[in-house]
């Protein structure tokens, strides 16, 4: 399992608590002033196949990919 930065790890743990994903507006509230630091964390987690981004209506939604699922896709691409 890869080691993530502290903020990426926090984001992943937050997302894992919400099975259906978390809208961007809620992420803004949860992370507050640290929201601006999330771009690097999001790229880090996307690169490791640990989160997915999608739109639901007009909202951007972040959803965690469980570790066992991510491991199935490791090396594919």
N, CA, C and O atoms as a GROMACS GRO file, in nm:
protein
  308
    1UNK      N    1   0.084  -0.119   0.000
    1UNK     CA    2   0.000   0.000   0.000
    1UNK      C    3   0.088   0.124   0.000
    1UNK      O    4   0.182   0.134   0.079
    2UNK      N    5   0.059   0.221  -0.089
    2UNK     CA    6   0.141   0.341  -0.093
    2UNK      C    7   0.121   0.426   0.033
    2UNK      O    8   0.018   0.419   0.099
    3UNK      N    9   0.222   0.505   0.062
    3UNK     CA   10   0.214   0.600   0.173
    3UNK      C   11   0.175   0.734   0.114
    3UNK      O   12   0.236   0.781   0.018
    4UNK      N   13   0.074   0.796   0.173
    4UNK     CA   14   0.024   0.924   0.123
    4UNK      C   15   0.065   1.037   0.215
    4UNK      O   16   0.098   1.015   0.332
    5UNK      N   17   0.062   1.159   0.162
    5UNK     CA   18   0.086   1.276   0.246
    5UNK      C   19  -0.024   1.282   0.352
    5UNK      O   20  -0.128   1.218   0.340
    6UNK      N   21   0.000   1.360   0.456
    6UNK     CA   22  -0.095   1.368   0.567
    6UNK      C   23  -0.232   1.415   0.521
    6UNK      O   24  -0.334   1.360   0.563
    7UNK      N   25  -0.236   1.516   0.436
    7UNK     CA   26  -0.366   1.569   0.392
    7UNK      C   27  -0.435   1.471   0.298
    7UNK      O   28  -0.558   1.461   0.301
    8UNK      N   29  -0.360   1.400   0.214
    8UNK     CA   30  -0.420   1.299   0.126
    8UNK      C   31  -0.477   1.185   0.210
    8UNK      O   32  -0.586   1.135   0.181
    9UNK      N   33  -0.405   1.145   0.313
    9UNK     CA   34  -0.453   1.040   0.403
    9UNK      C   35  -0.580   1.084   0.474
    9UNK      O   36  -0.675   1.006   0.487
   10UNK      N   37  -0.583   1.209   0.518
   10UNK     CA   38  -0.703   1.261   0.585
   10UNK      C   39  -0.822   1.266   0.488
   10UNK      O   40  -0.934   1.230   0.525
   11UNK      N   41  -0.797   1.311   0.366
   11UNK     CA   42  -0.903   1.315   0.266
   11UNK      C   43  -0.956   1.175   0.238
   11UNK      O   44  -1.077   1.154   0.232
   12UNK      N   45  -0.867   1.079   0.220
   12UNK     CA   46  -0.909   0.942   0.193
   12UNK      C   47  -0.991   0.887   0.309
   12UNK      O   48  -1.096   0.826   0.286
   13UNK      N   49  -0.945   0.906   0.432
   13UNK     CA   50  -1.021   0.858   0.549
   13UNK      C   51  -1.158   0.924   0.555
   13UNK      O   52  -1.257   0.859   0.590
   14UNK      N   53  -1.166   1.052   0.522
   14UNK     CA   54  -1.294   1.122   0.520
   14UNK      C   55  -1.387   1.060   0.416
   14UNK      O   56  -1.503   1.032   0.445
   15UNK      N   57  -1.336   1.039   0.296
   15UNK     CA   58  -1.418   0.985   0.188
   15UNK      C   59  -1.463   0.841   0.216
   15UNK      O   60  -1.574   0.802   0.179
   16UNK      N   61  -1.378   0.763   0.281
   16UNK     CA   62  -1.414   0.625   0.313
   16UNK      C   63  -1.534   0.619   0.408
   16UNK      O   64  -1.603   0.517   0.413
   17UNK      N   65  -1.558   0.726   0.482
   17UNK     CA   66  -1.671   0.730   0.576
   17UNK      C   67  -1.804   0.754   0.504
   17UNK      O   68  -1.910   0.739   0.565
   18UNK      N   69  -1.799   0.790   0.376
   18UNK     CA   70  -1.920   0.820   0.298
   18UNK      C   71  -1.925   0.728   0.177
   18UNK      O   72  -1.858   0.753   0.076
   19UNK      N   73  -2.003   0.624   0.186
   19UNK     CA   74  -2.007   0.522   0.080
   19UNK      C   75  -2.050   0.577  -0.056
   19UNK      O   76  -2.002   0.529  -0.159
   20UNK      N   77  -2.139   0.677  -0.057
   20UNK     CA   78  -2.190   0.730  -0.183
   20UNK      C   79  -2.110   0.849  -0.235
   20UNK      O   80  -2.147   0.908  -0.337
   21UNK      N   81  -2.002   0.884  -0.166
   21UNK     CA   82  -1.921   0.997  -0.209
   21UNK      C   83  -1.957   1.124  -0.134
   21UNK      O   84  -2.056   1.129  -0.061
   22UNK      N   85  -1.876   1.227  -0.155
   22UNK     CA   86  -1.893   1.354  -0.086
   22UNK      C   87  -1.887   1.467  -0.188
   22UNK      O   88  -1.790   1.478  -0.263
   23UNK      N   89  -1.991   1.553  -0.192
   23UNK     CA   90  -1.988   1.666  -0.285
   23UNK      C   91  -1.876   1.764  -0.249
   23UNK      O   92  -1.837   1.776  -0.133
   24UNK      N   93  -1.826   1.834  -0.350
   24UNK     CA   94  -1.718   1.931  -0.331
   24UNK      C   95  -1.754   2.034  -0.225
   24UNK      O   96  -1.668   2.071  -0.145
   25UNK      N   97  -1.877   2.082  -0.223
   25UNK     CA   98  -1.917   2.183  -0.123
   25UNK      C   99  -1.899   2.131   0.019
   25UNK      O  100  -1.859   2.206   0.107
   26UNK      N  101  -1.928   2.005   0.041
   26UNK     CA  102  -1.910   1.947   0.174
   26UNK      C  103  -1.761   1.932   0.207
   26UNK      O  104  -1.720   1.952   0.322
   27UNK      N  105  -1.681   1.898   0.108
   27UNK     CA  106  -1.536   1.890   0.127
   27UNK      C  107  -1.482   2.028   0.166
   27UNK      O  108  -1.396   2.039   0.253
   28UNK      N  109  -1.534   2.134   0.102
   28UNK     CA  110  -1.493   2.271   0.135
   28UNK      C  111  -1.521   2.301   0.283
   28UNK      O  112  -1.438   2.362   0.351
   29UNK      N  113  -1.636   2.258   0.331
   29UNK     CA  114  -1.674   2.283   0.470
   29UNK      C  115  -1.584   2.201   0.564
   29UNK      O  116  -1.534   2.253   0.664
   30UNK      N  117  -1.566   2.074   0.533
   30UNK     CA  118  -1.486   1.985   0.618
   30UNK      C  119  -1.342   2.034   0.632
   30UNK      O  120  -1.287   2.036   0.742
   31UNK      N  121  -1.282   2.075   0.520
   31UNK     CA  122  -1.140   2.112   0.522
   31UNK      C  123  -1.116   2.262   0.542
   31UNK      O  124  -1.004   2.303   0.569
   32UNK      N  125  -1.219   2.343   0.528
   32UNK     CA  126  -1.207   2.486   0.556
   32UNK      C  127  -1.092   2.551   0.481
   32UNK      O  128  -1.080   2.537   0.359
   33UNK      N  129  -1.007   2.622   0.555
   33UNK     CA  130  -0.895   2.695   0.495
   33UNK      C  131  -0.796   2.602   0.426
   33UNK      O  132  -0.721   2.645   0.338
   34UNK      N  133  -0.794   2.476   0.465
   34UNK     CA  134  -0.701   2.380   0.404
   34UNK      C  135  -0.751   2.328   0.269
   34UNK      O  136  -0.680   2.253   0.203
   35UNK      N  137  -0.871   2.368   0.228
   35UNK     CA  138  -0.928   2.322   0.101
   35UNK      C  139  -0.832   2.349  -0.015
   35UNK      O  140  -0.818   2.267  -0.106
   36UNK      N  141  -0.765   2.464  -0.012
   36UNK     CA  142  -0.674   2.502  -0.120
   36UNK      C  143  -0.556   2.406  -0.132
   36UNK      O  144  -0.494   2.398  -0.238
   37UNK      N  145  -0.525   2.333  -0.028
   37UNK     CA  146  -0.413   2.238  -0.030
   37UNK      C  147  -0.453   2.102  -0.090
   37UNK      O  148  -0.368   2.015  -0.109
   38UNK      N  149  -0.580   2.085  -0.119
   38UNK     CA  150  -0.628   1.954  -0.161
   38UNK      C  151  -0.593   1.914  -0.305
   38UNK      O  152  -0.595   1.796  -0.337
   39UNK      N  153  -0.561   2.010  -0.390
   39UNK     CA  154  -0.533   1.975  -0.531
   39UNK      C  155  -0.423   1.870  -0.542
   39UNK      O  156  -0.437   1.773  -0.616
   40UNK      N  157  -0.314   1.889  -0.468
   40UNK     CA  158  -0.204   1.793  -0.472
   40UNK      C  159  -0.248   1.659  -0.414
   40UNK      O  160  -0.214   1.553  -0.467
   41UNK      N  161  -0.325   1.664  -0.304
   41UNK     CA  162  -0.373   1.540  -0.240
   41UNK      C  163  -0.466   1.464  -0.334
   41UNK      O  164  -0.460   1.342  -0.343
   42UNK      N  165  -0.552   1.536  -0.404
   42UNK     CA  166  -0.646   1.473  -0.498
   42UNK      C  167  -0.568   1.405  -0.610
   42UNK      O  168  -0.598   1.291  -0.647
   43UNK      N  169  -0.468   1.474  -0.665
   43UNK     CA  170  -0.387   1.414  -0.772
   43UNK      C  171  -0.312   1.292  -0.722
   43UNK      O  172  -0.298   1.192  -0.793
   44UNK      N  173  -0.263   1.300  -0.598
   44UNK     CA  174  -0.192   1.188  -0.537
   44UNK      C  175  -0.284   1.065  -0.527
   44UNK      O  176  -0.244   0.953  -0.560
   45UNK      N  177  -0.405   1.087  -0.481
   45UNK     CA  178  -0.500   0.976  -0.464
   45UNK      C  179  -0.554   0.925  -0.597
   45UNK      O  180  -0.576   0.805  -0.613
   46UNK      N  181  -0.575   1.015  -0.694
   46UNK     CA  182  -0.617   0.972  -0.827
   46UNK      C  183  -0.510   0.885  -0.891
   46UNK      O  184  -0.541   0.783  -0.953
   47UNK      N  185  -0.383   0.925  -0.877
   47UNK     CA  186  -0.272   0.850  -0.934
   47UNK      C  187  -0.258   0.711  -0.875
   47UNK      O  188  -0.206   0.620  -0.941
   48UNK      N  189  -0.304   0.694  -0.752
   48UNK     CA  190  -0.296   0.564  -0.685
   48UNK      C  191  -0.427   0.486  -0.697
   48UNK      O  192  -0.443   0.382  -0.634
   49UNK      N  193  -0.519   0.536  -0.779
   49UNK     CA  194  -0.651   0.473  -0.797
   49UNK      C  195  -0.726   0.457  -0.666
   49UNK      O  196  -0.794   0.356  -0.645
   50UNK      N  197  -0.715   0.555  -0.576
   50UNK     CA  198  -0.784   0.546  -0.447
   50UNK      C  199  -0.908   0.633  -0.439
   50UNK      O  200  -0.988   0.617  -0.348
   51UNK      N  201  -0.926   0.726  -0.535
   51UNK     CA  202  -1.049   0.804  -0.540
   51UNK      C  203  -1.093   0.819  -0.684
   51UNK      O  204  -1.015   0.802  -0.778
   52UNK      N  205  -1.220   0.849  -0.699
   52UNK     CA  206  -1.273   0.882  -0.830
   52UNK      C  207  -1.352   1.012  -0.817
   52UNK      O  208  -1.406   1.041  -0.710
   53UNK      N  209  -1.358   1.087  -0.924
   53UNK     CA  210  -1.433   1.211  -0.929
   53UNK      C  211  -1.542   1.195  -1.034
   53UNK      O  212  -1.518   1.140  -1.141
   54UNK      N  213  -1.660   1.243  -1.001
   54UNK     CA  214  -1.769   1.239  -1.099
   54UNK      C  215  -1.865   1.353  -1.068
   54UNK      O  216  -1.858   1.414  -0.961
   55UNK      N  217  -1.954   1.381  -1.161
   55UNK     CA  218  -2.054   1.484  -1.137
   55UNK      C  219  -2.188   1.418  -1.110
   55UNK      O  220  -2.223   1.316  -1.169
   56UNK      N  221  -2.261   1.480  -1.020
   56UNK     CA  222  -2.396   1.437  -0.986
   56UNK      C  223  -2.480   1.563  -0.994
   56UNK      O  224  -2.473   1.649  -0.907
   57UNK      N  225  -2.560   1.573  -1.100
   57UNK     CA  226  -2.628   1.700  -1.127
   57UNK      C  227  -2.521   1.802  -1.163
   57UNK      O  228  -2.442   1.781  -1.256
   58UNK      N  229  -2.517   1.913  -1.090
   58UNK     CA  230  -2.415   2.016  -1.113
   58UNK      C  231  -2.300   2.006  -1.012
   58UNK      O  232  -2.211   2.091  -1.014
   59UNK      N  233  -2.301   1.906  -0.925
   59UNK     CA  234  -2.203   1.897  -0.818
   59UNK      C  235  -2.090   1.800  -0.854
   59UNK      O  236  -2.113   1.692  -0.909
   60UNK      N  237  -1.968   1.841  -0.823
   60UNK     CA  238  -1.853   1.753  -0.832
   60UNK      C  239  -1.852   1.668  -0.706
   60UNK      O  240  -1.864   1.720  -0.596
   61UNK      N  241  -1.837   1.536  -0.724
   61UNK     CA  242  -1.841   1.444  -0.610
   61UNK      C  243  -1.712   1.363  -0.606
   61UNK      O  244  -1.663   1.316  -0.708
   62UNK      N  245  -1.658   1.349  -0.486
   62UNK     CA  246  -1.538   1.269  -0.461
   62UNK      C  247  -1.581   1.139  -0.395
   62UNK      O  248  -1.663   1.140  -0.304
   63UNK      N  249  -1.527   1.028  -0.441
   63UNK     CA  250  -1.562   0.899  -0.383
   63UNK      C  251  -1.435   0.816  -0.366
   63UNK      O  252  -1.354   0.806  -0.458
   64UNK      N  253  -1.421   0.757  -0.249
   64UNK     CA  254  -1.305   0.671  -0.222
   64UNK      C  255  -1.322   0.537  -0.292
   64UNK      O  256  -1.433   0.486  -0.307
   65UNK      N  257  -1.211   0.482  -0.334
   65UNK     CA  258  -1.206   0.346  -0.386
   65UNK      C  259  -1.138   0.263  -0.278
   65UNK      O  260  -1.025   0.292  -0.238
   66UNK      N  261  -1.205   0.161  -0.233
   66UNK     CA  262  -1.150   0.078  -0.125
   66UNK      C  263  -1.018   0.016  -0.169
   66UNK      O  264  -0.997  -0.012  -0.287
   67UNK      N  265  -0.930  -0.005  -0.073
   67UNK     CA  266  -0.795  -0.055  -0.102
   67UNK      C  267  -0.798  -0.186  -0.180
   67UNK      O  268  -0.721  -0.204  -0.274
   68UNK      N  269  -0.886  -0.278  -0.142
   68UNK     CA  270  -0.889  -0.408  -0.211
   68UNK      C  271  -0.930  -0.392  -0.357
   68UNK      O  272  -0.883  -0.466  -0.443
   69UNK      N  273  -1.018  -0.296  -0.385
   69UNK     CA  274  -1.058  -0.269  -0.523
   69UNK      C  275  -0.943  -0.204  -0.600
   69UNK      O  276  -0.916  -0.240  -0.715
   70UNK      N  277  -0.875  -0.109  -0.534
   70UNK     CA  278  -0.762  -0.041  -0.599
   70UNK      C  279  -0.653  -0.141  -0.635
   70UNK      O  280  -0.590  -0.129  -0.740
   71UNK      N  281  -0.629  -0.239  -0.548
   71UNK     CA  282  -0.526  -0.339  -0.574
   71UNK      C  283  -0.557  -0.423  -0.697
   71UNK      O  284  -0.465  -0.467  -0.766
   72UNK      N  285  -0.685  -0.446  -0.724
   72UNK     CA  286  -0.724  -0.524  -0.842
   72UNK      C  287  -0.684  -0.452  -0.971
   72UNK      O  288  -0.654  -0.516  -1.072
   73UNK      N  289  -0.685  -0.318  -0.967
   73UNK     CA  290  -0.656  -0.239  -1.086
   73UNK      C  291  -0.512  -0.195  -1.095
   73UNK      O  292  -0.472  -0.133  -1.194
   74UNK      N  293  -0.432  -0.225  -0.994
   74UNK     CA  294  -0.292  -0.186  -0.993
   74UNK      C  295  -0.220  -0.250  -1.112
   74UNK      O  296  -0.232  -0.370  -1.137
   75UNK      N  297  -0.147  -0.169  -1.183
   75UNK     CA  298  -0.072  -0.220  -1.297
   75UNK      C  299  -0.149  -0.219  -1.428
   75UNK      O  300  -0.091  -0.240  -1.534
   76UNK      N  301  -0.279  -0.195  -1.421
   76UNK     CA  302  -0.357  -0.185  -1.544
   76UNK      C  303  -0.349  -0.042  -1.593
   76UNK      O  304  -0.329   0.050  -1.513
   77UNK      N  305  -0.365  -0.022  -1.722
   77UNK     CA  306  -0.366   0.116  -1.770
   77UNK      C  307  -0.319   0.125  -1.902
   77UNK      O  308  -0.313   0.235  -1.957
   0.00000   0.00000   0.00000
